[in-house]
């Protein structure tokens, strides 16, 4: 789970980070904090994921609502939490699909509920789109159509191949954990496209044979059997 916090007051930024860490026990997560709009925009430019966005509306150099709109255009399933010390901004948050608005004076009381809503959104959402940055464009790929991903920068799909700049680790963080499996330093596969598997290789439904490395063998095998059990329920 990728959380991004944007707040231009350093003390409050660290407070939000601490609150997130306090209420995210038991979750696998990464928190990235930015003190300005430029940090968030660079985050998106690099193709890093955003599952939950905690956004101060009134930044010194930008409008948080407009920034959230930019995020939602690229990551439509992001759960947005708005925070502001100014209640007059409250009506405008409805310009963006969001899960909660927190009035800063009530942060300590409201933050747990807001984060709980965002986490629920994260676990329940259908994440069917993977945004890929290619040159100056953002290409939206259908996640169910992805067969496997190569470290060399290729995403193999049912009817096309897409070259990407993102690191394979960053791509893995953006994909549904209940569908994609890391089998090698250089490969991520979609469980739905496995034709057969053995200890050291997996054959996909398109006929491609992919190696399973020793370092990923145990975890990959356990995950495959787990997903097989779930698919039979």
Buried (B, 14 or more C-beta within 10 A) or exposed (E): BBBBBBBBBEEBBEBBBEBBEEBBEEEEBEBBBBBBBEEBBEBBEEBBBBBBBBBBBBBEEBBBBBBBBBBBEBBBBBBBBBBBBEEEBEEBBEEBBBBBBBBBEEBEEBBEEBBEBBBEBBEEBEBBBBBBBEEEEBBEBEBBBBBBBBBEEEBBBEEEEBEBEBBBEBBBBBBBEEBBBBBBEBBBBBBEBBEEBEEEEBBBEEEBEBEBBEEBBEEBBEBBEEBEEEEEE
